[in-house]
């Protein structure tokens, strides 16, 4: 190849498409090395899926400018980020892209600066960076790129030197991370990054039919020699990932930083990346539901994935795709009654399999419940009635159905949400019934609605059209103003304490009004967290949850 001092958007596009293809071809070799942070054998697959998502965005471009290509690289990798390594990779690309935006052509110096920016972004995203991983390979490679770029102006020579240093750094990862030395392997994420760099070099040379090799890579293709107690050494068993979208307008960058700290208290391998448009969360924990609850304070959850890493390690075959075998029938499924698009969306985000539309004034029939149950391919079904008038129908459906049904006697939407946050699809039936039922008593439920007629209740005189605040089904406050009654209701619900108030606003309430309400309540209760979510429910202006 002739000397090449600059690359344009077309060449950059070819480089990263080649990188995605090359990593995908070698992902099983990366999987076979996977022992950190847990021995789950999926790092290669996760990194490949992340790269392929970026490749799809890049291939869809009609404008192949540098800016468009790096934007697509960053956007696509974040959308498709899987696993700890995939999320870190997306952040390497995010910083890389920010540095190159607006450039018409790229020199080796600019490329090195972009690599450095990517490393800085990735390190900031990881709660507790660990050396001897993909981060180390990226950092040392970027530092070396910065030192040689002023002299190595030809990209072919530049990349040749980068690959040499990246491979040398990868060789040293066992000296930095004892678990790698114990298993006799190098870091799988670092090796995945090396394959990406090799693929970029391949695309740079526009030689797609050649075999790209680096001396010594074959020695890494064996299966790690793990100790028998490797499974038990997994302290936090659930790899939990999700996106947060439609982020509330009051969320700040400082709030996003605080989310990392709160997740870190629930586990490890915490990565929170993104901005006020879209946030990607990854962490390992024994309480995935608590992490989902934290995420719901920021916005809507999407693409939730919770993997049992102990189970993965028991069954994984490193040389087969992780999706090769799936159980035809799940152990458990969940049916929930809900009214309002927002509330239904929240339950789906919490892994409810089927939503039955209904609630106050519109109770579903036994047939409706049975139809939802039969539509779920699971051996046992949990039903959340979320209304006292529906519990009996749910129990009757349980008697009729051929499936084994467990009715969790939730009487309100907040109780149903609390039950789902304590649902664990990998636990046994007894544990789930006990923990979901116990969750009912951990939450106070509030409702704000209006009186349809004049009445007197518990000594409270109520006029038609009055606004009423109910706590756990009992009227505790009335008035003429929706927000004034709601504020009073919140005060009463917090009299015995509480740490989190969730405000679900109905279809007749604007988001602005709900946020104004939360801000005023926050000023009155400085030690309490408030979150505002769109419920979309009819009849009730607000549904409140106090935990």
Secondary structure, DSSP 8 states (H G I E B T S, - for coil): ----S-B-HHHHHHHHHHHHHHHHHTHHHHHTT--SS---S-HHHHHHHHHHHHHHHHHT-S---HHHHHHHHHHHHHHH--HHHHHHHHHHHHHHHHHHTT-SSB-HHHHHHHHHHHHHHHHHHBTT--SSSHHHHHHHHHHHHHHHTTT--SHHHHHHHHHHHHHHHHHHHHHH-HHHHHHT---HHHHHHHHHHHHHHHHHHT-TTS----TTGGGG-S-----GGGTTT-SS-EEEEEEEES--TT--HHHHHHHHHHHHTTEEEEEEEE-SS-EEEEEEES-HHHHHHHHHTTSEEEEEEEEEHHHHHHH--TTS-TTS---SSEEEEEEEEE-SHHHHHHHHHTT-SEEEE-BTTB---HHHHHHHHHTS-EEEEEEE--STTTHHHHHHHHHH-SSEEEEE---SHHHHHHHHHT--TTS-HHHHHHHHHHHHTT-EEEEEEE-SS-EEETTEEE-TT-EEEEETTEEEEEES-HHHHHHHHHHHHTTT--SEEEEEE-TTS-HHHHHHHHHHHHHH-TTSEEEEEE---SS-SEEEEE-
